């Protein structure tokens, strides 16, 4: 399933080299979060985005966020 990058502010931040209206595969989004976790602004993460990350970790990361 593909995710709209613009719907998730922290994903948008770490996907700076993509267009705002681009989509990203879920497993690729998790890999991007993991590689760039140090740039994610945890204090400004929306509940929707945190729920997304939790779901991606459960589905693609076997319950582990590799950061």
Buried (B, 14 or more C-beta within 10 A) or exposed (E): EEBEBBEBBBBBBBBEEBEEEBBBEBEEBBBBBBEBBEEBEEEEBEEEBEEBBEEBBEEBBEEEEEE
